[in-house]
Amino acid sequence: MSQLVHIDLGQCSYRDTLDFQHRLLKRAQERDDEAAYLILVEHVPAVITLGRRARAEHILAADGVELIESRRGGDVTWHGPGQLVAYPIVRLAKRRRTMHGYVRNLEDAIIALLAKFDLAGGRLDGQIGVWVGGRKIAAIGVAVSRWVTYHGLSLNVSADMRGFDAIVPCGIQGASVTSVSQLLGRDVPISRVKGMLVDALGEALGFETVRRAAPGELGAPRKRLPRWLRKPIPAGANASEVEGLIEKLNLSTVCQSAHCPNRAECFDSRTATFMILGNRCTRSCTFCAVGDGPPEAIDPSEPQAVAEACGRLGLRHVVITSVTRDDLPDGGAGHFARVVQTVRTRMPQSTIEILTPDFQGDPAAIDKAVESGCDVFNHNIETVERLQKTVRPQGDYRRSLSVLARAAGNRRNVRIKSGLMVGLGETRAEVRQVMRDLRDAGCEILTIGQYLAPSRDHHPVDRFVAPDEFAEMELEAKEMGFAAVAAAPLVRSSYRAGELISTSRVARPS
C-alpha cells in the first residue's frame, strides 16, 4: 500500500529543516517501496532563499535576514512566520510521474485547498505556482536527486507578508503576493490549514493512506531555543545542598522529574516543588517527562519526610504536587491531606499550595484535598480544549473545569489556581476562551508559560511565543478579572509561586 508519512516540525529554522530533508531523501533513495514523506514547517527565523535561477538584482533589501543558496528550481523567495511550507519526499519513478506532472500535482493540491475557503486559485501562463486574482499566493520550487524529490511549496497563510518587500518575488517584476488571511479579511491560523494541505497533497499525489509520523519515528530536528529562553545556570552552592537533602530524605521533586528549566535557579534559592505518591504516573500525557508505568506503593513516611525538608529549607511557601494515581480509590487525595497536615504542624506560619491531578472528577476526593488545610488549590488545565486529547489523552477539559469549580465552591478560604502552556499549536482566540472558562469556573490565579518538549518522543513544539505576546496575554487575563497572573516564557505552575500568591489579595468567604 502506498503511504504518505508526514511530520509537523512546527516552527523550525531553514537550515535544520534542510538537513532533515536530506536525511529523509537518503532514506527514500535507499528504500524499494512506494512510501513517501512530507515535512510541514513554518520557518523561524525568516530567510531569503536563492534558487538555481536567482539573480542578485532581485534582492532589494535583506538587512537582518539570512540569505541561503538553494538547489531548488526557481529564483528568489522569502520564508518566514505566517507561511506554511511543505516538503514532499517522493520517488517519481515509483509514482510514474515526470517533474512537470509532479509540479502540476502540487499546484492541484493548493488549488483544491483554497477551494475549501471559497477562494478561486489558478495558474498563470508561463509561471509556476498558484495565483488568486492576479496575485501570487503559493510558490513552488522543487529539486530531484536520483528521481526522488525534495524542496517543495510554500503557501502564504498569515496577513503579514512584509517579508516579501525585500525581494522581487520569484523574480517576477511587478508581481504582488497575497495570503489566505488577506483574501478572507480575517486571521486564519496555520494550525487550521496544515491538515487540509496534507489531505490535499495525499489525494493529488495519489497516495492510498496518509499517516502522521509517531513522535521520534523519523528523527526530526529539535528546535533551537530563541534567546529569551536561554538563561544562565546559577553557580551557587545551595543547589547541591538541596539536591543532597532531597536524596537523603528519599523524596521526589517535579523540578527533577519533569526536567523543569528553572530547576537550578529554584534549588539555588533553596526552594523545590515536592512530588508525592511516587515517580510513576498512571497516565501518559504527551507533553510530560514524568515516567509512566506500574504505580509504586505509597510511602507512609513521606508526609514526615516532606515536612522535614520544608523545615530544613525554611520554606515560607510550600508547593506539593503528585503524579496521577488512577489506581487509588480516592486518586491519592487522602495522602495529599496527610502531607499537608504534617507540613502544617511543622510549618504553621507557611502557606501551602497543592497542585493536584483531576481525581477523575470525584467530588469527595476534591473536597478532601481542598479541606486538607491548604491555602491554594491548583489544578492545571494545561492546554486549549481542541488539543486536550492529543496532549492529555486520559484527561478531559470539561472535567478539569469541574474540578476547579468544585474547589471554588467550597466555603473555605482557599485560593483557586490553574496553569496553561502555549506553543502547542493553539490560537490566541482559543487561549482567550480557556481564560474565560477558567474565570467562569472560579479560578482566581493563572500561570501561562512556553511549552518545551522534553524529548523528540514528546509532543512537538509548534512555535516559540515571544515575550511581548505573553505580556499581552497577562493583560487580557487581568482584564477578565484574575487576581494574579504570571505569563512569561519560563513561567511554570509552581515557579516563584510564593511571590505570585503574595501579589493576590483574594479573600474567599469563610
C-alpha positions in Angstrom: 0.0 0.0 0.0 1.5 3.4 -1.0 1.7 5.6 2.1 2.5 9.3 2.7 4.0 9.7 6.1 4.0 13.3 7.3 5.7 15.1 10.2 5.0 18.5 11.5 8.1 20.5 12.6 6.0 23.5 13.8 8.4 26.4 13.7 11.9 25.4 12.7 15.0 27.0 11.1 15.5 26.6 7.4 19.0 25.1 7.9 17.7 22.5 10.4 14.8 21.6 8.1 17.1 21.3 5.1 19.3 18.9 7.0 16.3 16.8 7.9 15.1 16.8 4.3 18.5 15.4 3.2 18.2 12.6 5.8 14.7 11.6 4.6 15.9 12.0 1.0 18.6 9.4 1.6 16.2 7.1 3.4 13.8 7.3 0.4 16.6 6.6 -2.1 17.7 3.5 -0.2 14.2 2.0 0.1 12.5 0.0 -2.6 8.8 0.7 -1.8 6.4 3.5 -2.6 6.4 5.1 0.8 6.9 8.9 0.7 7.5 11.6 3.3 6.0 15.0 3.8 7.5 17.7 6.1 5.3 20.6 7.2 7.1 23.6 8.7 6.9 27.4 9.4 10.4 28.8 9.1 11.6 30.9 12.0 13.7 32.9 11.8 12.8 34.3 8.4 15.2 33.6 5.5 15.5 34.6 1.8 16.4 31.6 -0.3 18.0 31.7 -3.8 17.1 29.1 -6.3 19.2 28.0 -9.2 18.0 30.9 -11.4 18.2 33.6 -8.7 19.6 37.0 -9.8 21.3 39.4 -7.3 19.2 42.4 -8.5 16.0 40.6 -7.3 17.2 41.1 -3.7 16.0 44.6 -2.8 16.8 44.7 1.0 18.0 41.9 3.2 19.1 43.7 6.4 18.9 41.2 9.3 17.6 38.3 7.1 19.9 35.4 6.2 20.4 34.7 2.5 20.7 31.0 1.7 21.6 29.4 -1.7 19.4 26.5 -2.6 19.5 23.7 -5.1 15.8 24.1 -5.8 14.4 25.4 -9.1 13.2 29.0 -9.4 14.5 32.4 -8.4 14.4 34.2 -5.1 11.7 33.8 -2.4 11.1 34.6 1.3 10.2 32.1 4.0 9.1 33.2 7.5 6.4 33.3 10.1 2.8 33.1 8.8 3.8 31.0 5.8 3.2 27.2 5.6 5.9 25.3 3.8 5.6 21.7 2.6 8.5 19.5 1.5 7.3 16.2 -0.1 10.0 13.5 -0.5 8.5 11.3 -3.3 10.1 8.7 -5.6 8.9 9.9 -9.0 9.8 6.6 -10.8 7.6 4.6 -8.4 4.8 7.1 -8.9 5.3 7.1 -12.7 5.5 10.8 -12.9 7.6 13.4 -14.7 8.8 16.5 -13.0 6.3 18.6 -15.0 3.5 16.3 -13.9 4.7 16.4 -10.3 4.7 20.2 -10.2 1.1 20.2 -11.6 0.1 17.8 -8.8 1.4 20.3 -6.2 -0.5 23.1 -7.9 -3.6 21.0 -8.0 -3.3 20.3 -4.2 -3.1 24.0 -3.4 -6.0 24.9 -5.7 -8.1 22.2 -4.0 -7.2 23.5 -0.6 -8.1 27.1 -1.5 -11.4 26.0 -2.8 -12.4 24.9 0.7 -12.1 28.6 1.7 -14.1 29.5 -1.4 -11.0 31.0 -3.0 -10.5 30.6 -6.7 -6.9 29.6 -7.1 -5.4 29.1 -10.5 -2.3 29.1 -12.7 -0.8 31.9 -14.7 0.5 31.3 -18.2 4.2 30.6 -18.3 4.6 30.7 -14.4 4.9 28.0 -11.8 2.8 28.4 -8.6 -0.8 29.3 -7.7 -2.4 32.7 -8.1 -5.6 34.3 -6.9 -6.9 37.4 -8.7 -3.5 38.1 -10.3 -1.6 37.9 -7.0 0.6 35.0 -6.1 -0.4 33.0 -3.0 1.8 29.9 -3.3 5.3 29.3 -4.7 6.8 26.1 -5.9 10.5 25.3 -6.1 11.5 21.7 -6.3 14.6 19.6 -6.8 15.2 16.0 -7.6 18.1 13.6 -6.8 18.1 10.1 -8.2 14.4 10.6 -9.1 13.5 11.4 -5.5 12.0 14.9 -4.9 12.9 17.4 -2.2 12.2 21.1 -1.5 8.6 21.8 -2.4 5.9 24.5 -1.9 5.1 27.5 0.3 1.6 28.8 1.0 1.0 32.3 2.4 -1.4 32.0 5.3 -0.9 35.0 7.6 -2.0 38.5 6.7 1.5 39.9 7.4 3.5 39.5 4.2 6.0 42.3 4.7 8.9 39.9 4.2 8.3 39.9 0.5 9.0 43.6 0.4 12.7 42.7 0.5 12.7 40.8 -2.8 11.2 40.6 -6.3 9.1 37.5 -5.6 10.2 34.6 -7.7 12.0 37.1 -9.9 8.7 38.3 -11.5 8.9 42.1 -11.9 5.7 43.8 -10.9 4.3 40.7 -9.2 2.4 41.1 -5.9 1.7 38.5 -3.3 -1.3 37.8 -1.1 -2.4 35.3 1.6 -5.4 33.3 2.7 -5.9 35.7 5.6 -5.7 38.8 3.5 -8.2 37.5 1.0 -10.7 36.4 3.6 -10.3 39.6 5.7 -9.7 37.6 8.9 -6.9 35.8 10.7 -6.6 32.1 9.6 -4.3 30.2 11.9 -1.7 27.9 10.2 -2.8 25.1 12.5 -6.2 25.1 10.7 -4.5 24.8 7.3 -2.0 22.0 8.0 -4.3 19.1 8.0 -6.1 20.4 4.9 -2.8 20.6 3.0 -1.8 17.1 4.0 -5.0 15.7 2.7 -4.9 17.7 -0.5 -1.3 16.6 -1.2 -2.1 13.0 -0.4 -5.0 13.0 -2.9 -3.3 14.9 -5.6 -0.2 12.7 -5.5 -2.3 9.5 -5.4 -1.4 8.0 -2.0 -3.8 5.5 -0.6 -3.0 6.3 3.0 -1.8 9.4 4.8 -0.2 8.8 8.2 1.3 11.2 10.7 4.7 10.0 11.9 4.9 8.9 15.5 7.0 11.1 17.8 10.6 10.3 17.3 10.0 8.0 14.4 11.8 9.9 11.8 14.4 11.7 14.0 13.1 15.2 13.4 15.3 18.1 14.5 14.7 19.7 17.8 14.0 23.4 17.7 16.8 25.8 18.7 15.8 27.9 21.7 15.3 31.6 21.0 17.4 34.0 23.0 14.7 34.7 25.5 14.6 31.0 26.6 18.3 30.8 27.3 19.2 31.5 30.8 22.5 31.2 32.8 22.8 28.3 35.3 23.4 29.7 38.8 26.8 28.5 40.2 25.7 28.8 43.9 26.4 26.1 46.4 22.8 25.9 47.6 21.7 23.8 44.6 23.9 20.9 45.7 22.7 21.2 49.2 19.1 21.0 48.1 19.7 18.0 45.9 21.5 16.2 48.7 18.7 16.9 51.1 16.1 15.5 48.7 18.2 12.4 48.1 18.8 11.8 51.8 15.1 12.0 52.6 14.2 9.8 49.6 11.9 12.4 48.2 11.0 13.3 44.6 10.6 16.8 43.1 8.7 17.7 39.9 11.7 20.0 39.3 13.8 17.0 38.6 11.2 14.5 37.2 9.7 17.0 34.7 13.0 18.4 33.6 12.0 21.9 34.6 14.2 24.6 33.0 14.1 26.6 36.3 15.4 23.8 38.4 18.9 25.2 39.0 17.6 28.7 39.9 15.0 27.3 42.3 17.4 24.9 44.0 19.9 27.7 44.4 17.2 29.8 46.0 16.5 26.8 48.4 13.1 26.1 47.0 11.6 23.0 45.4 8.2 21.5 44.5 7.7 18.2 46.2 6.2 15.4 44.2 4.4 12.8 46.3 2.8 9.4 45.6 5.8 8.0 43.7 7.6 8.7 40.4 5.4 6.7 38.0 2.2 8.1 36.6 -0.8 6.1 35.6 -1.4 8.4 32.6 0.7 9.0 29.5 0.4 12.7 28.6 2.4 13.5 25.5 3.9 16.7 27.0 5.2 15.4 30.3 8.6 13.9 31.1 7.4 12.2 34.3 7.6 8.4 33.6 4.5 6.2 33.4 4.2 2.6 34.3 3.0 0.4 37.2 2.4 2.6 40.2 4.5 2.4 43.4 3.3 1.6 46.8 2.5 4.7 48.9 5.4 5.5 51.4 3.8 6.0 54.8 6.9 8.0 55.9 6.5 10.5 53.0 4.4 13.2 54.9 7.1 13.4 57.6 9.9 13.5 55.1 8.3 16.4 53.2 7.7 18.3 56.4 11.3 17.7 57.4 12.6 19.0 54.1 10.4 22.1 54.3 11.7 22.8 57.8 15.3 22.4 56.9 14.9 24.7 53.8 12.9 27.2 55.8 10.2 27.5 53.2 7.7 30.2 53.6 5.6 28.9 50.7 5.4 25.1 50.2 4.2 23.6 46.9 3.2 19.9 46.8 2.2 18.1 43.7 1.9 14.4 42.6 1.7 12.0 39.8 -1.8 10.9 38.7 -2.8 7.8 40.6 -6.0 6.5 38.9 -5.3 3.1 40.7 -6.2 4.5 44.1 -9.9 4.8 45.2 -9.5 8.5 46.1 -6.8 9.3 43.5 -4.4 10.0 46.4 -6.5 12.8 47.9 -6.1 11.3 51.4 -2.4 11.2 51.1 -2.3 14.8 49.9 -4.3 15.7 53.1 -1.9 13.8 55.3 1.1 15.5 53.8 -0.4 19.0 54.1 -1.5 18.4 57.7 2.0 17.1 58.6 3.7 20.1 57.0 1.2 22.5 58.7 2.2 21.1 62.1 5.9 21.6 61.3 5.5 25.0 59.5 2.4 26.7 61.0 3.3 30.1 59.5 4.0 28.9 56.0 1.4 29.0 53.2 0.8 25.7 51.4 -0.2 25.1 47.8 -1.2 21.8 46.3 -1.1 21.1 42.6 -3.4 18.1 42.1 -4.5 15.7 39.4 -8.2 15.7 38.5 -9.1 12.8 40.8 -11.3 11.6 37.9 -13.7 14.3 38.9 -14.6 12.6 42.2 -16.3 15.3 44.3 -15.4 13.6 47.6 -11.7 13.4 46.6 -11.7 17.0 45.5 -13.3 18.1 48.8 -10.8 16.0 50.8 -7.9 17.8 49.1 -9.4 21.3 49.4 -10.2 20.7 53.1 -6.7 19.5 53.8 -5.6 22.8 55.3 -4.0 24.1 52.1 -4.1 27.8 51.2 -4.0 27.3 47.4 -5.7 24.6 45.4 -4.1 24.4 41.9 -5.2 22.1 39.1 -3.7 22.7 35.6 -5.9 22.9 32.6 -2.6 22.6 30.6 -3.9 23.4 27.0 -6.9 24.5 25.0 -9.9 22.3 24.5 -9.1 21.3 20.9 -5.7 19.9 21.9 -6.7 18.1 25.1 -7.0 14.6 23.6 -3.6 15.0 21.8 -1.8 16.4 24.8 -3.7 14.7 27.7 -5.2 11.6 26.2 -6.7 10.4 29.5 -7.6 13.8 30.7 -10.7 15.9 29.9 -11.1 19.6 29.5 -14.6 19.8 31.0 -13.7 17.5 33.9 -10.7 19.8 34.8 -13.0 22.8 34.8 -15.5 20.9 37.0 -12.6 20.1 39.5 -11.8 23.8 39.7 -15.4 24.8 40.0 -15.9 22.2 42.8 -12.9 23.5 44.7 -14.1 27.1 44.2 -17.5 26.2 45.6 -16.0 25.0 48.8 -16.7 27.6 51.6 -13.1 27.6 52.8 -10.7 30.5 52.4 -8.7 28.7 49.7 -7.5 30.4 46.5 -8.1 28.6 43.2 -5.3 28.5 40.6 -4.6 26.9 37.2 -1.9 26.8 34.6 -1.7 26.8 30.8 1.0 26.0 28.3 1.3 27.7 25.0 3.3 26.8 21.9 1.5 23.5 21.3 -0.5 24.6 18.2 -3.2 26.7 19.9 -4.6 30.0 18.6 -4.8 33.2 20.6 -8.6 33.0 20.3 -8.5 29.6 21.9 -6.3 30.9 24.7 -8.8 33.6 25.4 -11.6 31.0 25.6 -9.6 29.0 28.1 -9.1 32.1 30.3 -12.8 32.8 30.2 -13.7 29.2 31.0 -11.3 29.3 34.0 -12.8 32.5 35.3 -16.3 31.1 35.0 -15.1 28.1 37.0 -13.9 30.3 39.8 -10.2 30.3 39.1 -8.5 33.4 40.6 -4.8 32.9 39.8 -3.3 31.9 36.5 0.1 31.0 35.1 1.0 30.8 31.4 4.3 29.5 30.1 6.0 28.3 27.0 5.8 24.5 26.3 9.2 22.9 25.8 9.3 19.3 24.6 11.3 17.1 27.0 12.5 14.9 24.1 11.8 14.0 20.4 9.3 11.4 21.6 7.0 14.0 23.2 4.5 16.4 21.5 6.5 18.7 19.3 6.8 22.5 20.0 4.6 24.2 17.4 6.2 27.6 18.0 8.1 29.7 20.5 5.9 32.5 21.8 7.6 35.9 22.1 7.8 37.7 25.4 5.6 40.6 24.2 2.8 38.2 23.3 3.0 36.8 26.9 2.7 40.4 28.2 -0.5 40.8 26.1 -2.0 37.6 27.4 -1.2 38.7 31.0 -3.0 42.0 30.4 -6.0 40.2 28.9 -6.2 37.8 31.9 -6.2 40.6 34.3 -8.9 42.5 32.4 -11.0 39.3 32.7 -10.7 39.6 36.5 -7.9 37.2 37.5 -6.4 38.5 40.8 -2.9 37.4 40.0 -1.3 36.4 36.7 2.2 35.2 35.7 2.7 34.9 32.0 6.2 34.6 30.5 8.2 32.1 28.5 9.8 30.4 31.5 6.9 30.6 33.9 5.8 27.3 35.3 2.9 26.4 37.5 4.9 26.5 40.7 7.7 28.8 39.6 8.0 31.6 42.2 4.6 30.5 43.5 5.0 32.3 46.8 5.7 35.6 45.1 2.6 35.2 42.9 0.4 34.4 45.9 1.7 37.4 47.8 0.5 39.7 44.9 -3.0 38.4 45.3 -5.2 39.6 48.0 -8.2 37.4 47.2 -10.3 36.6 50.3 -12.8 33.9 49.7 -15.8 33.7 52.0 -15.2 31.6 55.1 
